[in-house]
Amino acid sequence: MQTTPVKKNLEIKQKTSKTYEFTFKQDGSTIDITGWTTFFTLKPTMSTADADATLKKTVTIHSNATLGETVVELTAADTDITPGSYYYDFKFKTDDGDIGVMFEGRYTISKITTQRES
């Protein structure tokens, strides 16, 4: 399985939600990811310890593990953080303990214009 991460910059508005859907494939065929863990981590600097990350998501129950499908959901509460540019990655760990990074780059949290909620 290729573990060279795709470099991709992402952006989201503060206090909004976003769902990221992934399908793991090798040589064009889906991979059974039963027992795998996926991680999303957002940090202000690359040297920030994972324990001090701004946002962390860990997924162990996948939307359809046998067909290689998983979802990482960011809620409005998750993105209620200080606007700015952060470092992020989407990482996985297989049931055999192999580790890879799918995507990495900068993640911009933009301030929303409308502050009221009703």
C-alpha positions as CSV (number, residue, x, y, z in Angstrom):
1,M,0.0,0.0,0.0
2,Q,1.3,3.4,-0.9
3,T,1.9,5.5,2.2
4,T,3.3,8.7,0.5
5,P,0.8,11.4,1.7
6,V,-1.0,13.6,-0.7
7,K,-0.2,17.2,0.0
8,K,-3.5,19.1,0.2
9,N,-4.5,22.4,1.8
10,L,-8.0,22.5,3.3
11,E,-10.2,25.3,4.6
12,I,-13.3,25.4,6.8
13,K,-15.3,28.1,8.4
14,Q,-15.2,28.3,12.2
15,K,-18.1,26.6,14.0
16,T,-19.2,24.6,10.9
17,S,-19.2,20.9,10.4
18,K,-17.5,18.8,7.7
19,T,-17.5,15.1,6.9
20,Y,-14.5,13.4,5.2
21,E,-15.2,10.1,3.5
22,F,-12.3,7.8,2.5
23,T,-12.2,4.5,0.6
24,F,-8.9,2.5,0.9
25,K,-7.8,0.8,-2.3
26,Q,-4.8,-1.0,-3.5
27,D,-4.2,-1.7,-7.2
28,G,-7.8,-0.4,-7.8
29,S,-9.5,-2.8,-5.5
30,T,-10.9,-1.9,-2.1
31,I,-9.1,-3.1,1.0
32,D,-10.9,-4.6,4.1
33,I,-10.0,-2.2,6.9
34,T,-11.5,-4.2,9.7
35,G,-9.4,-3.6,12.8
36,W,-7.8,-0.4,11.4
37,T,-7.7,2.9,13.1
38,T,-7.7,6.3,11.3
39,F,-6.6,9.5,12.9
40,F,-7.2,13.2,12.1
41,T,-4.9,15.6,13.9
42,L,-4.8,19.4,13.8
43,K,-1.9,21.4,15.4
44,P,-0.6,25.0,15.4
45,T,3.0,23.8,14.8
46,M,4.5,20.5,13.5
47,S,6.4,20.2,16.8
48,T,3.3,20.4,19.0
49,A,2.9,17.1,20.8
50,D,-0.1,15.0,19.9
51,A,-1.4,15.3,23.5
52,D,-1.5,19.1,22.9
53,A,-3.1,19.1,19.5
54,T,-5.8,21.6,18.8
55,L,-8.1,18.9,17.5
56,K,-7.9,15.1,17.5
57,K,-10.2,12.5,16.0
58,T,-9.8,8.7,16.2
59,V,-12.0,6.4,14.2
60,T,-12.1,2.6,15.0
61,I,-15.6,1.9,13.8
62,H,-15.8,2.4,10.0
63,S,-18.8,3.1,7.8
64,N,-18.2,-0.1,5.8
65,A,-14.9,-1.7,6.8
66,T,-15.1,-4.7,4.5
67,L,-15.3,-2.3,1.5
68,G,-12.6,-0.1,2.9
69,E,-14.9,2.8,3.7
70,T,-14.5,5.2,6.7
71,V,-15.7,8.6,7.7
72,V,-14.1,11.3,9.8
73,E,-16.6,13.8,11.1
74,L,-15.8,17.3,12.3
75,T,-18.6,18.9,14.2
76,A,-19.4,22.6,14.7
77,A,-18.1,22.2,18.3
78,D,-14.8,20.7,16.9
79,T,-14.2,23.7,14.7
80,D,-15.1,26.2,17.3
81,I,-11.4,27.1,17.6
82,T,-9.3,30.2,17.0
83,P,-9.2,31.1,13.3
84,G,-5.8,30.6,11.7
85,S,-3.6,28.3,9.8
86,Y,-2.8,24.9,11.3
87,Y,-1.0,21.7,10.2
88,Y,-3.1,18.6,9.8
89,D,-2.9,15.0,8.6
90,F,-5.2,12.0,8.1
91,K,-3.3,9.0,9.2
92,F,-4.1,5.2,9.4
93,K,-2.8,2.2,11.4
94,T,-3.6,-1.2,10.0
95,D,-4.5,-4.3,12.0
96,D,-0.9,-5.5,11.4
97,G,0.5,-2.3,13.0
98,D,1.6,-0.6,9.7
99,I,1.2,3.1,9.7
100,G,0.7,5.5,6.8
101,V,-0.4,9.1,6.1
102,M,-3.1,9.6,3.5
103,F,-3.3,13.4,3.4
104,E,-1.3,16.3,5.0
105,G,-0.9,20.0,4.7
106,R,-2.2,23.2,6.0
107,Y,-5.8,23.6,7.4
108,T,-7.2,27.1,7.5
109,I,-10.0,27.9,10.0
110,S,-11.7,31.1,8.8
111,K,-13.8,33.3,10.9
112,I,-17.5,33.2,10.1
113,T,-19.3,36.4,9.1
114,T,-22.6,35.8,10.9
115,Q,-22.1,35.3,14.6
116,R,-25.8,34.9,15.7
117,E,-27.4,31.5,15.7
118,S,-31.0,32.5,15.6
